[in-house]
Amino acid sequence: MRTEVNINADMYTWAIARAGYNLSDFAVKFPKIQDWVDQKKKPTVKQLEAFSKKVHLPFGYLFLPEPPKESLPIPFFRTTNGSQNNVSVNVYDTILLMQQRQDWLKEYLKENEFQPLPFVGKFHNSQNYKEIVADIRNTLGLNNEWASSFKTWQDALDHLAQKIEDIGITIVFNGIVENNTSRPITVDECRGFVLVDPIAPFMFINNADGKAAQLFTIIHELAHIWTGHSAGFDFRQLLPANDPIELLCDKVSAEFLVPAESFTKVWNSKPGIAPTAKYFKVSEIVIARRALDLGYLTKKEFFAFYNDYSKREFLKKENQGEGGNFYATTKKRIGLSFAAHVNQAVKSGKLLYRDAYKLTSLKGDTYETFFTKHF
């Protein structure tokens, strides 16, 4: 028997716009929608389920009498337009997923008598970026020129990520929603975000970004944790939004990765973006930004270099094939410390497998294989 359902037409148009489509373009791929919107026909439950998957919306939402008011739980800063409340559904869903993981971890850690982390919000009322840099370095156990001792930026990035996990911060690297490759998170929209919490802070880094550029985002997010402010950001042209906290965190990131005094010595001994970047193990664009900050490049020179660098990086990515080990990637998508807590909770009987599947975005055999053979 064909069961049709009554849905408020506004729910269709809202869901389509929420997913980033306009109605006419969406109708090309989903022809039935126009008749539903015009109330000429009613969908079956099966058709409605297909529609909800297409627009990445929980099925039950469609039965609401009117579109719900969704708001971002954190400020999202745009380089050109300051703080905004609107992001794509892919970024929105990812923020909510990280919040769900954080909520579970907070309760789990409290139940197991973990104490609040002393560095979270330690500099809430401070504008002294050098003091913040010094405290981050001290907490992580890194000296001023820590990255220069590594052979590659990837080695430096891996070392930094491990140090961050070791002090109780979950760091997640991903460029898609969960494991869904058809739902990318573009770098232009979101380079990362941070969810500050006294006991379970979470950092999200867009893994689609250039690896060396990720270092800058990571330290920027650490600065947010030290100052106690959750936020998301796009960092267009690697520049911060015009907001006091964003500008402070930007200074922290720049000084942490490329100390002004060290930069001056290296630049004066062998001027140039490429050799300086090689020494500090950061991307050339980070060095160009630092040179702009310290007066070695004009804005015109910086933007010209940025545009050229972006084109080179795009071509490099175009020539790289897809691939990689799924389970190695999964470690980064979940976060090692978070995965360890989930695994322990399951083993001790404090977490059901079905809930662990939801928290890790892994199911059945994939979950078992990950934790028994690759973790």
N, C-alpha and C positions, 0 to 999 in steps of 0.2 A: 504494500500500500504506500502510495506517494504522500508523504507528510510535509506540508508546506508550513512555513512559520511567518509570523508578522514581525517585521523589524521597522523601527523608525528610519525613514529615508535619510535623515540627518546623520545617522550612525555610519552609513556607507560613505558619504562624502567626507566625513571627519576622519574615518579610518584610512581612506585613500590619501588624503592630504597629509595625515600623520606619517604615513609610510614614504612620503616624498614624491608622490605622483600627482599629476593633475587628472581630472576625470576623463578627458578625451583620450589621452595617451593610455591610461589604464584600460579603457574600454576596448582598445585594439587587441590587447592580450586577454581580456576577460569580457567578452561581448555581452554576457548576460547582465552585467552591472547596470547598464542604462535602463533596462526595463524595470529593474528593482528600484532604482532611484526614482523613476517616473511612476512607480507603484502600478505598473501595468501587469507585472507578474510577481509572484512570491517565490523565494528560494526554498529548496528542500534543505533538510538538516545537513545532508552530505555536501550539497553545493555551498552552504554557508560555512562549513568546516574548511572547504577548499579556499574560500575567499579569505577567511581569517588567517590561514597560513600564508597566503599571498601577500597580505598586508602586515604580517608579523604582529598580530593582535590576539590576545587570549580569547578563545571562543566565547566565553561567557559575557565579555564586554558588549558584544553585539546586541544582547537582550536588554541592555540598559535603556531607560526611557529617553535619555539624552546623553550626549557625549560628556564624559567625566572631565573635570579640570585637572590636568596633569601639570605638575610643576617640578622643576629640577630641585633636588635636595641640596645642591651646592651651587655657588655662583660659578658661572662659566665666562671666562675672560677672553675677549677678542682683541687682537692687537689694534685693529682699526676702529672698533666700536665699543670698547670698554666691556662692561659686564652685560651679559644677555641671558635670557631665560630659555631661548629656543635652540635646540640641537636636533640633529637627525634622530630617527627612531633607533638606529643602530648604536649611536652613542648613548642615548637615553637608556636603552635596555641593558647596555654594558654597565652603566653606572648603578642601575638597580641590582644587577647580578652581583657586583662587587659589594654592594650594601648588604645583600642577603648573606653572603659569605662572611662579611665582617660581623654582622649581628650574631651569627652562630658562633664564630670564634670568640667574640667577647664573652658570651655566656659560658662557653666551655672553659676558657682561661680563668674566669672568676670562680667557677666551680672547683677548679683545680688549684686555687689559691695563688695564681700568678698576680704579681704586684704591678701597679701602674708604672709606665716607663718614665723615668725622671726627665728625659729630654723633651718630651712632648709639651709644647707650649711654654717652654722654659724662657723664651725671649718674646713673650706675647706683647710686651709694651716697649720693646727695644727697637731702635733704628740703627744700631751699631752693627753694620754688616760684617765688619772684621772680627768682632767678638763672636758672632754667630758662626762664621767660618771656622774660627779657632776651636770652638766647642764641638762642631760637627767632626772636624778632623780628629780631635782628641777622643771623642766617643767611638769613632770608627777605627782608631789606631793607625791613622795615615799621616805622613809628614807632608810638608808643603809641595814637594815635587814628586809625590808618590807614583804618578803615572809614568814618569820618564824612565823608570826602571823596567818597564814591560816592553816586550818586543813589538807588540801590535796593540791597536786600540781595542780589539776584541778581547785580548787578555786583560787589559785594564778594566774593561766593562764587566767581564765575568768576575774579576776580583772584587770590584766595587759592589756588585750585586750580592755576592756572598757575604761581604762585610755588613751590608744592610740587613740581610736576613738574620745574621748572627745576633744582632742587637734587638730583634723582636719586631721588625717591620716586614710585612708581606709585600713582595714586589712581583707584579704580574706583567709579563710581556705578551701582547697579543695585538693583531691588526685586523681581527674579525670578531664577530659576535660569537662567543663560545667557540665551537669548532666548525661553524658554518661558513665555508669559503664564499658562499653567494651573498654574504652580508659583510662587506668590507667596511672598515673605519678609516676614512681618508685622513692623511696627515694634515692637509690643509684645514680640516675641521677640528681635529683633536690630536694634539701631540701627546697628551696625557692628562691625568687628573689624580688627585690625592684625597683620600678620605681620612681625616685626622681623628684619632681616638686615643685616650690615655693608655689603653691596654692593648689595642689591636689596630694600629694604623695600617692602611692599605695604600699602595702606590700602583698606578696603572700607567704603563709606557706603551705607546703605539709602536709595535714591532715592525710596522711598515716603513717607519722612518729610517734614515741612514743610521747605521750602528754608532758611529762616532758622535753624531748629533744627539743620540739618546742620552749620552753622558750629561749633556747640558740640562736636559729635561729632568733627569734623575736628581741632580743636585738642586734644581729649582724646587722640586717636590719635597726634598729633604728640608729645605728652608721653610716651606709651608708647615711641615710637621713641627719644626723647632719654634715657629712663631704661632702655631696653633690655629691655622686657617685652612679649612678644606676648600678646594677649588679645582676647576678644569681650565684648560687653556689651549689655544691654537698656535701661538708663537709664530705668526706670519713673518717671514723673513728673519726668523730667530730674534724678534723684538717683542718686548712685553707690552701688555696693555697699559694705558695711562692710569694706573691705580697705585696708591701708596704701597700696598702690600706686594703687588706684582713687581713694582720697581725695586723694592727692597730685596725680594727673593731673586730677582735678576742679578743684582749686584753680588749677592752671596754666591750664586752659581758661577759667575764670571771670575770672581776672586778665588774661589775654591779650585776651579779647574786650571786657571791661568793667573797665578798671583802677579799683581802689577809689577812688583820689584823684579821677580824672576823673568817676566816677559821682557822688560826693558833691557836686562842684561843679555838675554838670548837674541833679541831683535837687533840690538846694537852690535853684537859680535858677528851676526850673519843675517842682515835684513832680508825679509821675505816671508810670505805667508806659508809656503810649502815647508821650508826647513823648520820654522817655528812650530808648525802643526806636528811635524814628525817628532820633535823633542817632547812636546807636552802630551802626545797621544790623544789628541782631539781632532775633530774634523777641521779642514781648512776654513770652513765657514765660521766656526767658533773663534778661530784665531783672527779672522777678518773682523768679527764683531768686537773682539777685544782691542784690536788695533784702532777701530773706530772709537771705542770708549776712551782710549788713552791718547787720542789725537794723532795717531800715525796714519790714519786714512780719513779722507773726507767722506761725507755721506754719499756724494756722487760716486766716488771710487768704490765704496762699500756695496752700494746697490748694483753697480755694474758687475762687480765680482760675484755677488750673490746670484744674479741672473745667469751668468755664465756657468757658475758652479752647479746650479740647479739643473741646467740643460745637460751637463756632463753626467750628473748622477742619474738623471732620467734615462739617458742612453745606456748607461751601465746596467741599470735594472732591466731594461728592455732586452738586453743581450744575455741576461742570466736566465737559465731555465728554472721551471718550478721544480719543487722536490723537497727533500729533507726527510728526516726520520720523524714519524708521527709522535712517538713516545718521548723523544728528546724535546720536541716542540711542546708537548703536553706539560713537561716539567716547568717550562717557562710560563705557559698559559695559566697554570694553577698556582704556582709559587711553591717552592720547596718546603718552607716552614708550615704553610697552610696544609699542604698535602700530608705532611708528617703528623700534624694534629688530627686530621680526619682519619688517617690510617690507625692511629693509636685509639681514637674514640670508637672506631668500629671493632677493633680487636678486644677492647675492654667491655664491649657491650653497651656503651653509652650512646651509640649512634647506629640506627638501622641502615642496612645496605641501601634501601630505596632512597633514604635521605642523603647518604653519601654520594649516590649517583647524581642526585640533583645538585649538590654542592660542588661537585667536581666536573659536571657536564660530561661524565663518562658513564657507560652503562654495561651491565653484564660482564661478558668475557673481556671487553676492552678494559674495564675497571680492574678486573682480576689480573689481567696480563700486565697492566701498568704497575700495579703495586707489588706483584710477585717477581717480575722479571726486569723491570726498568726503573725502579725507584730505590 
